[in-house]
Amino acid sequence: MFCKSRFSTTSADFLEADYLVRRSRQRQARVAVSVFLLTGAIAIIACSANSLGIYEGTNDFEKYGLPSVWPISFDNRGTRAMIGAGAVVALGSIAVLGSVLMPSPRSHVNLQNTLVAVAAVTGLIASIFSVAYAFVLNDSHAETMMTWSCKWGDLFKDARPNFQRVCTESRFSLYMMIVVVILELAMTIMGALGFLMEKKMVVVRSTAEKRKSISDEGVEKSAC
C-alpha cells in the first residue's frame, strides 16, 4: 500500500513549474535586449568615431594655406561622450550575454541577476549622461559636431568633410542613444524582477521543505 502524501502534488510544485517557465522567458528577454543594446552601441561607436575621424582629418587645412572648414569655438566632447557611453553599454551587454549563454554545470542565478543589474544601471547612467550632455552642448554658444555639420550640410557633399554625412551620423548616434536609455531602463527593471522572483522562490522552497519534513515525520510515526 502506498502513502498518498508521497504522491500528492503540492502548490509548491506548481509554483516551481511556473518559476521555471518565467525564468526561461526572462532569459530570452535578457538575450534579446542585450543583442539590441550591443548592436545599437556598436552602431553609435562606429558613427561617432567616423564623424570624429572626419573632423580630425580636416581640421588642419590652415597648415596648407586653405581656409578652415571648422569653427574656432568647436566642441567635440559630446561626440566623445557618445563613444564612451557606447563602449560602456557594449561591454555590459557582452558580459550579460556571456553569463546567460555560457553553459555551466551549476545554476548561477544570483550571479546573473547581479551582473544584469550592475551592467544595466551602469549603462543607464552612461547613456543618460551622454544624451543630456549632447543636448546641453547643442544648446550652448559653441558649435558641436551636430549643429555645425547640419548647418552646412549642403556643402562638401562629394568631398571631405562631407557635412551631410556627419550630420546624419551625429543625429543617428543621439537618437539611437535615446533608444539605448529606454532599453537599459527595461533591463534594469528585469534585473530587479529577477531578484524579487528569486527571493519569492527562496521563501516557497523553504516553506515546502518544512512541510515535507513535518509530513515525513508523520508518516514515520503512523502506517500508510
C-alpha positions as CSV (number, residue, x, y, z in Angstrom):
1,M,0.0,0.0,0.0
2,F,1.4,3.4,-1.0
3,C,1.3,6.6,1.0
4,K,-1.0,9.1,-0.6
5,S,1.0,12.0,0.8
6,R,4.1,10.9,-1.1
7,F,2.5,11.3,-4.5
8,S,0.2,14.3,-3.9
9,T,1.1,17.4,-5.9
10,T,1.5,20.5,-3.7
11,S,1.1,24.2,-4.5
12,A,4.9,24.5,-4.2
13,D,5.2,22.1,-7.2
14,F,3.0,24.4,-9.3
15,L,4.9,27.5,-8.2
16,E,8.2,25.8,-9.0
17,A,7.0,24.9,-12.5
18,D,5.7,28.4,-13.0
19,Y,9.0,29.8,-11.8
20,L,10.9,27.7,-14.4
21,V,8.7,29.0,-17.2
22,R,9.0,32.6,-16.1
23,R,12.8,32.2,-15.7
24,S,13.1,30.8,-19.2
25,R,11.1,33.8,-20.6
26,Q,13.2,36.2,-18.6
27,R,16.3,34.6,-20.0
28,Q,15.0,35.0,-23.6
29,A,14.1,38.6,-22.9
30,R,17.5,39.4,-21.5
31,V,19.2,37.9,-24.5
32,A,17.0,39.8,-26.9
33,V,17.5,43.2,-25.2
34,S,21.2,42.6,-24.8
35,V,21.6,41.8,-28.5
36,F,19.7,45.0,-29.4
37,L,21.9,47.0,-26.9
38,L,25.1,45.6,-28.3
39,T,24.1,46.3,-31.9
40,G,23.0,49.8,-31.1
41,A,26.1,50.5,-29.1
42,I,28.4,49.3,-31.9
43,A,26.5,51.5,-34.4
44,I,26.8,54.5,-32.1
45,I,30.5,54.0,-31.6
46,A,31.1,53.5,-35.4
47,C,29.1,56.6,-36.4
48,S,30.6,58.8,-33.7
49,A,34.1,57.6,-34.3
50,N,33.8,58.1,-38.0
51,S,32.5,61.7,-37.5
52,L,35.3,62.4,-35.1
53,G,37.8,61.0,-37.5
54,I,36.5,63.2,-40.3
55,Y,36.8,66.2,-38.0
56,E,40.4,65.4,-37.0
57,G,41.3,64.7,-40.6
58,T,40.0,68.0,-41.9
59,N,40.8,70.3,-39.0
60,D,44.3,71.2,-40.3
61,F,43.5,72.8,-43.6
62,E,45.1,76.0,-42.4
63,K,48.5,74.3,-42.5
64,Y,48.2,74.0,-46.3
65,G,47.1,77.6,-46.7
66,L,43.4,76.6,-47.1
67,P,40.5,78.1,-45.1
68,S,39.4,76.2,-42.1
69,V,36.0,74.4,-42.5
70,W,35.5,74.1,-38.7
71,P,34.8,77.0,-36.4
72,I,37.2,78.1,-33.7
73,S,34.7,77.6,-30.9
74,F,34.1,74.0,-31.7
75,D,33.3,71.4,-29.0
76,N,33.5,67.7,-29.8
77,R,33.1,66.5,-26.2
78,G,29.6,65.4,-26.9
79,T,30.8,63.1,-29.7
80,R,33.5,61.7,-27.4
81,A,30.9,61.1,-24.7
82,M,28.8,59.1,-27.2
83,I,31.8,56.9,-27.9
84,G,32.5,56.4,-24.2
85,A,28.9,55.6,-23.3
86,G,28.6,53.3,-26.3
87,A,31.7,51.4,-25.1
88,V,30.2,51.0,-21.6
89,V,26.9,49.7,-23.0
90,A,28.7,47.3,-25.3
91,L,30.9,45.8,-22.6
92,G,27.9,45.4,-20.3
93,S,25.9,43.7,-23.0
94,I,28.7,41.3,-23.8
95,A,29.1,40.5,-20.1
96,V,25.3,39.8,-19.8
97,L,25.2,37.6,-22.9
98,G,28.3,35.7,-21.8
99,S,26.7,34.9,-18.4
100,V,23.4,33.9,-19.8
101,L,24.5,31.9,-22.8
102,M,27.7,30.3,-21.5
103,P,27.0,26.7,-20.4
104,S,27.7,25.9,-16.8
105,P,27.2,22.7,-14.7
106,R,25.7,24.8,-11.9
107,S,23.0,27.4,-11.9
108,H,24.3,30.9,-11.1
109,V,21.0,32.7,-11.0
110,N,22.0,35.2,-8.3
111,L,25.3,36.0,-10.1
112,Q,23.4,36.5,-13.3
113,N,20.9,38.8,-11.6
114,T,23.7,40.8,-10.0
115,L,25.6,41.1,-13.3
116,V,22.5,42.2,-15.2
117,A,21.7,44.8,-12.6
118,V,25.2,46.2,-12.5
119,A,25.5,46.3,-16.3
120,A,22.1,47.8,-16.7
121,V,22.5,50.5,-14.1
122,T,26.0,51.4,-15.4
123,G,24.8,51.6,-19.0
124,L,21.7,53.5,-18.0
125,I,23.8,56.2,-16.2
126,A,26.3,56.4,-19.0
127,S,23.7,56.7,-21.7
128,I,21.6,59.3,-19.8
129,F,24.7,61.3,-19.2
130,S,25.7,61.3,-22.9
131,V,22.3,62.2,-24.1
132,A,21.9,65.0,-21.6
133,Y,25.4,66.3,-22.3
134,A,24.8,66.3,-26.0
135,F,21.6,68.4,-25.6
136,V,23.3,70.8,-23.3
137,L,26.2,71.3,-25.7
138,N,23.9,71.6,-28.7
139,D,22.1,74.4,-26.9
140,S,25.3,76.2,-25.9
141,H,27.1,79.0,-27.8
142,A,29.8,76.7,-29.0
143,E,29.3,74.7,-32.2
144,T,29.1,70.9,-31.9
145,M,29.5,68.1,-34.4
146,M,25.8,68.1,-35.0
147,T,25.0,71.8,-35.0
148,W,27.8,72.7,-37.4
149,S,27.5,69.8,-39.8
150,C,23.8,70.1,-40.0
151,K,24.0,73.9,-40.6
152,W,26.3,73.4,-43.6
153,G,25.0,70.0,-44.8
154,D,24.7,71.2,-48.4
155,L,28.5,71.8,-48.6
156,F,31.2,69.3,-49.5
157,K,28.7,66.6,-50.4
158,D,31.2,64.7,-52.6
159,A,34.4,65.5,-50.6
160,R,35.6,65.6,-47.1
161,P,34.4,66.7,-44.6
162,N,31.1,65.8,-46.1
163,F,29.0,67.7,-43.6
164,Q,25.7,66.0,-44.7
165,R,27.1,62.6,-43.8
166,V,28.5,63.9,-40.5
167,C,25.1,65.4,-39.7
168,T,23.3,62.2,-40.4
169,E,25.7,60.2,-38.3
170,S,25.6,62.6,-35.4
171,R,21.8,62.6,-35.4
172,F,21.7,58.8,-35.6
173,S,24.1,58.5,-32.7
174,L,22.0,60.8,-30.5
175,Y,18.6,59.3,-31.3
176,M,20.0,55.7,-31.0
177,M,21.4,56.6,-27.6
178,I,17.9,57.6,-26.5
179,V,16.7,54.2,-27.6
180,V,19.5,52.7,-25.6
181,V,18.3,54.6,-22.5
182,I,14.9,53.0,-22.8
183,L,16.4,49.5,-23.3
184,E,18.7,49.9,-20.4
185,L,15.8,51.0,-18.2
186,A,13.9,47.9,-19.3
187,M,17.0,45.8,-18.5
188,T,17.2,47.4,-15.1
189,I,13.6,46.5,-14.4
190,M,14.2,42.9,-15.5
191,G,17.2,42.8,-13.1
192,A,15.0,44.0,-10.2
193,L,12.3,41.5,-11.1
194,G,14.8,38.7,-11.2
195,F,15.9,39.4,-7.6
196,L,12.2,39.6,-6.5
197,M,11.4,36.3,-8.3
198,E,14.4,34.6,-6.6
199,K,13.5,36.0,-3.2
200,K,10.0,34.7,-3.6
201,M,11.1,31.2,-4.6
202,V,13.5,31.0,-1.6
203,V,10.5,31.5,0.7
204,V,8.4,29.0,-1.3
205,R,11.2,26.3,-1.2
206,S,11.9,26.9,2.5
207,T,8.2,26.5,3.3
208,A,7.9,23.4,1.1
209,E,10.9,21.8,2.9
210,K,9.4,22.5,6.3
211,R,6.1,21.0,5.3
212,K,7.8,18.0,3.7
213,S,9.8,17.4,6.9
214,I,6.7,17.6,9.0
215,S,4.9,15.2,6.6
216,D,7.8,12.7,6.7
217,E,7.8,12.7,10.4
218,G,4.1,12.0,10.5
219,V,4.5,9.1,8.0
220,E,7.2,7.5,10.1
221,K,5.0,7.6,13.2
222,S,2.0,6.1,11.5
223,A,1.5,3.3,9.0
224,C,0.4,4.2,5.5
